[in-house]
């Protein structure tokens, strides 16, 4: 576990932003082989052939969502549809997105997952409903959706998902970076990775965030990785400047720690501090003391490295 957390810290501190869109892959891209062409469940067969989309054509497939994918290093999308002659009006659309990294794939996946989603034992993490199955595995995000019906046997969705998973690199664990948020107060399956402007603030360039419960209070904890302690210090200074511009007061400290507590214009009670090349914090706190306790838990978690 300690080795995993150390690896997570190293990856977060040293990895470059994946916001730049990768150019289209070669026409012989193996992504067109991951969708099963053979029958994965009785009577369900692929219609036509796999269609590939790159950063220039993604809008043709998901016009309203394409911009969401680019900050996560979107490279390419493979799409196929499956039909069953016994149900001619029903189609099963399978999409496999290759993202910039396993963390990016988890990040885009977590945009769709909700704490109340029914977990599916597939990939690194997945969920299932009456009409869809989504999961992430390695640096791939898989989305399978039903059209023409309000429900489909979950075993058919899972059979399709498992057939795809067998063609992807193995990846049964969530990205190690997510372990950095694993403190007792964190609500399971609320963890997210935001690839650009955590909390909507440009000075928090990217980061991890999760819901937390402490003393009957629901808050959120977050972690902003930076390239160096100087960059982390600058990010916190930028936050101070923002608060001043908004006419918000803040309290420094405690002594010996580069930290502050405030009432944020958007997020209520906040406690945030620098921890090496990272910022760690808690938001939406009614009691500033609760926010600080959560941050202390995060400090101890990072101190395990």
C-alpha positions as CSV (number, residue, x, y, z in Angstrom):
1,X,0.0,0.0,0.0
2,X,2.8,2.4,0.9
3,X,4.5,1.7,-2.4
4,X,1.2,2.4,-4.2
5,X,0.7,5.7,-2.5
6,X,4.3,6.7,-3.2
7,X,3.7,6.0,-6.8
8,X,0.5,8.0,-6.8
9,X,2.3,11.0,-5.4
10,X,5.1,10.8,-7.9
11,X,2.6,10.4,-10.8
12,X,0.5,13.4,-9.7
13,X,3.5,15.6,-9.1
14,X,5.5,14.8,-12.2
15,X,2.9,14.1,-14.9
16,X,2.1,16.8,-17.4
17,X,-1.4,18.0,-18.1
18,X,-3.3,15.9,-20.6
19,X,-5.4,18.8,-21.9
20,X,-3.6,18.8,-25.3
21,X,-5.6,16.7,-27.8
22,X,-3.6,13.9,-29.3
23,X,-3.5,13.7,-33.1
24,X,-5.5,10.9,-34.8
25,X,-3.8,7.5,-34.7
26,X,-2.7,5.5,-37.6
27,X,-5.5,3.9,-39.7
28,X,-4.3,0.5,-38.5
29,X,-5.0,1.5,-34.9
30,X,-5.7,-1.7,-32.9
31,X,-8.6,0.1,-31.2
32,X,-10.8,-1.1,-34.1
33,X,-10.2,-4.7,-32.9
34,X,-11.5,-4.3,-29.3
35,X,-15.2,-4.5,-30.1
36,X,-16.3,-8.1,-30.4
37,X,-17.3,-9.0,-34.0
38,X,-18.5,-12.5,-32.9
39,X,-21.6,-13.2,-31.0
40,X,-21.2,-12.3,-27.3
41,X,-24.7,-13.4,-26.3
42,X,-27.3,-15.5,-28.0
43,X,-28.6,-13.9,-31.2
44,X,-26.7,-10.6,-30.7
45,X,-24.4,-9.7,-33.6
46,X,-22.5,-6.7,-34.8
47,X,-24.1,-4.5,-37.5
48,X,-21.8,-3.3,-40.2
49,X,-18.3,-2.7,-38.8
50,X,-16.5,-0.7,-36.2
51,X,-16.4,3.0,-36.8
52,X,-13.5,5.1,-35.5
53,X,-13.5,8.7,-34.5
54,X,-10.6,11.0,-33.6
55,X,-10.4,14.5,-32.1
56,X,-11.5,16.1,-35.4
57,X,-14.6,13.9,-35.8
58,X,-15.7,13.2,-32.2
59,X,-18.4,15.9,-32.5
60,X,-20.1,13.8,-35.2
61,X,-20.7,11.1,-32.5
62,X,-21.2,13.0,-29.3
63,X,-21.7,16.6,-30.3
64,X,-22.9,17.9,-27.0
65,X,-20.3,16.0,-24.9
66,X,-17.1,16.1,-27.0
67,X,-15.6,19.1,-25.1
68,X,-15.9,17.2,-21.9
69,X,-13.5,14.5,-23.2
70,X,-10.6,16.6,-24.5
71,X,-9.1,17.7,-21.2
72,X,-8.8,14.0,-20.3
73,X,-6.4,13.4,-23.2
74,X,-9.0,11.9,-25.6
75,X,-7.2,10.0,-28.4
76,X,-9.7,7.9,-30.3
77,X,-13.2,6.3,-30.1
78,X,-14.3,3.0,-31.5
79,X,-18.1,2.4,-31.9
80,X,-20.1,-0.6,-33.0
81,X,-23.8,-1.5,-32.8
82,X,-25.3,-4.9,-32.1
83,X,-28.8,-6.2,-32.9
84,X,-31.0,-9.2,-32.2
85,X,-33.5,-10.3,-34.9
86,X,-35.9,-11.2,-32.2
87,X,-36.0,-7.6,-31.1
88,X,-35.6,-5.6,-34.4
89,X,-36.3,-2.2,-32.8
90,X,-33.6,-2.6,-30.2
91,X,-29.9,-1.7,-30.7
92,X,-27.0,-2.0,-28.3
93,X,-24.4,0.7,-29.0
94,X,-20.9,0.0,-27.6
95,X,-18.3,2.8,-27.4
96,X,-14.6,2.4,-26.3
97,X,-12.8,5.7,-25.7
98,X,-9.0,5.7,-25.4
99,X,-7.9,8.4,-23.0
100,X,-4.6,9.9,-22.1
101,X,-3.9,7.7,-19.0
102,X,-5.7,5.4,-16.5
103,X,-6.3,8.4,-14.3
104,X,-7.9,10.3,-17.3
105,X,-10.1,7.3,-18.1
106,X,-11.2,7.1,-14.5
107,X,-11.8,10.9,-14.5
108,X,-14.1,10.8,-17.5
109,X,-15.9,7.7,-16.2
110,X,-16.5,9.3,-12.8
111,X,-18.3,12.2,-14.5
112,X,-21.1,9.8,-15.3
113,X,-21.1,7.7,-12.1
114,X,-23.3,8.7,-9.1
115,X,-23.0,7.5,-5.5
116,X,-26.3,5.7,-6.0
117,X,-25.3,4.0,-9.2
118,X,-25.4,0.2,-9.0
119,X,-21.9,-1.2,-9.0
120,X,-20.8,-3.6,-11.7
121,X,-17.9,-6.0,-11.2
122,X,-16.1,-5.2,-14.4
123,X,-12.9,-3.3,-15.2
124,X,-11.3,-1.1,-12.6
125,X,-14.7,0.2,-11.6
126,X,-18.1,0.2,-13.3
127,X,-21.8,0.7,-12.9
128,X,-25.0,-0.6,-14.6
129,X,-28.6,0.5,-15.0
130,X,-31.6,-0.8,-17.0
131,X,-30.2,0.7,-20.2
132,X,-26.5,1.2,-19.8
133,X,-23.2,-0.1,-18.6
134,X,-20.1,2.0,-18.1
135,X,-16.7,1.2,-16.8
136,X,-13.0,2.1,-17.0
137,X,-10.1,-0.2,-17.5
138,X,-6.5,0.8,-18.0
139,X,-6.7,4.0,-20.1
140,X,-10.0,3.1,-21.7
141,X,-13.5,4.3,-20.9
142,X,-16.3,1.9,-22.1
143,X,-19.9,3.0,-22.5
144,X,-22.7,0.6,-23.6
145,X,-26.2,1.9,-24.1
146,X,-29.5,0.5,-25.2
147,X,-31.8,2.3,-27.7
148,X,-35.3,1.3,-28.6
149,X,-36.2,-0.1,-25.2
150,X,-36.5,1.1,-21.7
151,X,-34.7,-1.9,-20.2
152,X,-32.5,-4.9,-21.2
153,X,-31.4,-8.0,-19.4
154,X,-28.4,-6.9,-17.3
155,X,-26.6,-10.2,-18.3
156,X,-26.6,-9.0,-22.0
157,X,-25.1,-5.7,-21.1
158,X,-22.5,-7.4,-18.9
159,X,-21.7,-10.0,-21.6
160,X,-21.0,-7.3,-24.1
161,X,-18.9,-5.4,-21.5
162,X,-16.9,-8.5,-20.6
163,X,-16.2,-9.4,-24.2
164,X,-14.8,-5.9,-24.7
165,X,-12.8,-6.0,-21.4
166,X,-11.1,-9.2,-22.6
167,X,-9.7,-7.3,-25.6
168,X,-8.3,-4.4,-23.5
169,X,-5.1,-4.3,-21.4
170,X,-5.7,-5.8,-18.0
171,X,-6.6,-3.2,-15.3
172,X,-8.6,-4.5,-12.4
173,X,-7.5,-1.8,-10.0
174,X,-8.5,1.9,-9.8
175,X,-5.6,4.4,-10.6
176,X,-3.3,4.5,-7.6
177,X,-3.7,8.3,-7.4
178,X,-7.2,7.8,-6.1
179,X,-5.7,6.1,-3.0
180,X,-4.5,9.6,-1.9
181,X,-8.1,10.5,-0.9
182,X,-8.8,7.2,1.0
183,X,-9.4,8.6,4.5
184,X,-12.2,7.1,6.7
185,X,-14.6,10.1,6.2
186,X,-14.6,9.8,2.4
187,X,-17.9,8.6,0.9
188,X,-17.1,5.6,-1.3
189,X,-17.6,6.0,-5.0
190,X,-17.7,9.8,-4.9
191,X,-14.0,10.2,-5.8
192,X,-13.4,12.2,-9.0
193,X,-10.4,13.4,-11.0
194,X,-10.9,16.8,-12.6
195,X,-8.4,17.4,-15.4
196,X,-8.9,21.1,-15.7
197,X,-9.7,23.9,-13.2
198,X,-10.7,22.1,-10.1
199,X,-13.6,23.8,-8.4
200,X,-13.8,26.0,-11.5
201,X,-10.7,27.9,-10.4
202,X,-8.0,28.3,-13.1
203,X,-5.3,28.5,-10.4
204,X,-6.2,25.0,-9.2
205,X,-5.2,23.5,-12.5
206,X,-6.4,20.0,-11.9
207,X,-7.1,17.7,-8.9
208,X,-8.9,15.1,-7.0
209,X,-12.1,15.6,-5.1
210,X,-14.5,13.5,-3.1
211,X,-17.5,13.8,-0.7
212,X,-16.9,13.2,3.0
213,X,-18.9,12.8,6.2
214,X,-17.6,14.0,9.5
215,X,-19.6,14.6,12.7
216,X,-22.9,14.5,10.8
217,X,-21.7,17.1,8.4
218,X,-21.3,16.5,4.6
219,X,-18.3,18.2,3.0
220,X,-15.9,17.7,0.2
221,X,-12.1,17.1,0.4
222,X,-9.8,17.9,-2.5
223,X,-6.1,17.6,-3.5
224,X,-4.4,19.8,-6.1
225,X,-1.1,18.3,-7.4
226,X,1.6,20.7,-8.6
227,X,5.0,20.3,-10.2
228,X,6.9,21.7,-7.3
229,X,6.5,23.3,-3.8
230,X,6.9,26.7,-5.5
231,X,4.1,26.1,-7.9
232,X,1.9,24.9,-5.0
233,X,2.7,28.0,-3.0
234,X,1.9,30.2,-6.0
235,X,-1.5,28.4,-6.4
236,X,-2.4,29.2,-2.8
237,X,-1.2,32.8,-3.2
238,X,-3.4,33.1,-6.3
239,X,-6.4,31.8,-4.2
240,X,-5.6,34.5,-1.5
241,X,-5.5,37.2,-4.2
242,X,-8.9,35.9,-5.5
243,X,-10.4,36.1,-2.0
244,X,-9.2,39.7,-1.6
245,X,-10.6,40.7,-4.9
246,X,-13.9,39.2,-3.8
247,X,-13.8,41.2,-0.6
248,X,-13.5,38.0,1.5
249,X,-11.6,37.8,4.7
250,X,-9.4,34.8,5.6
251,X,-7.4,33.6,8.5
252,X,-3.9,32.4,8.1
253,X,-2.4,29.5,9.9
254,X,-2.1,27.6,12.2
255,X,1.4,28.7,12.9
256,X,4.1,27.0,10.9
257,X,1.7,25.9,8.2
258,X,1.0,27.7,4.9
259,X,-2.7,27.5,5.3
260,X,-5.9,29.6,5.4
261,X,-9.5,29.3,6.4
262,X,-12.3,31.4,4.8
263,X,-15.8,31.5,3.6
264,X,-15.5,31.1,-0.2
265,X,-18.1,32.9,-2.4
266,X,-19.0,29.6,-4.1
267,X,-18.1,26.8,-1.6
268,X,-18.8,28.1,1.9
269,X,-16.5,27.2,4.7
270,X,-13.0,26.3,3.4
271,X,-9.7,25.2,4.9
272,X,-6.8,24.7,2.6
273,X,-3.1,24.3,3.1
274,X,0.1,23.6,1.2
275,X,1.7,20.2,1.7
276,X,4.9,20.0,-0.2
277,X,4.1,20.2,-3.9
278,X,0.3,19.7,-3.3
279,X,-2.6,21.7,-1.9
280,X,-5.0,19.8,0.3
281,X,-8.3,21.2,1.5
282,X,-12.0,20.8,2.5
283,X,-14.9,22.9,1.3
284,X,-18.6,23.3,2.2
285,X,-17.9,23.3,5.9
286,X,-20.4,24.7,8.4
287,X,-17.8,24.3,11.1
288,X,-14.2,25.4,10.2
289,X,-12.9,23.0,12.8
290,X,-14.4,20.1,10.9
291,X,-12.8,21.2,7.7
292,X,-9.4,21.4,9.4
293,X,-9.8,17.9,10.9
294,X,-10.4,16.5,7.4
295,X,-7.3,18.2,6.1
296,X,-5.4,16.8,9.1
297,X,-6.6,13.3,8.1
298,X,-5.3,14.0,4.5
299,X,-2.0,15.1,5.9
300,X,-1.6,11.9,7.8
301,X,-2.6,9.9,4.8
302,X,0.1,11.6,2.7
303,X,2.5,11.2,5.6
304,X,2.3,7.4,5.1
305,X,4.4,7.7,2.0
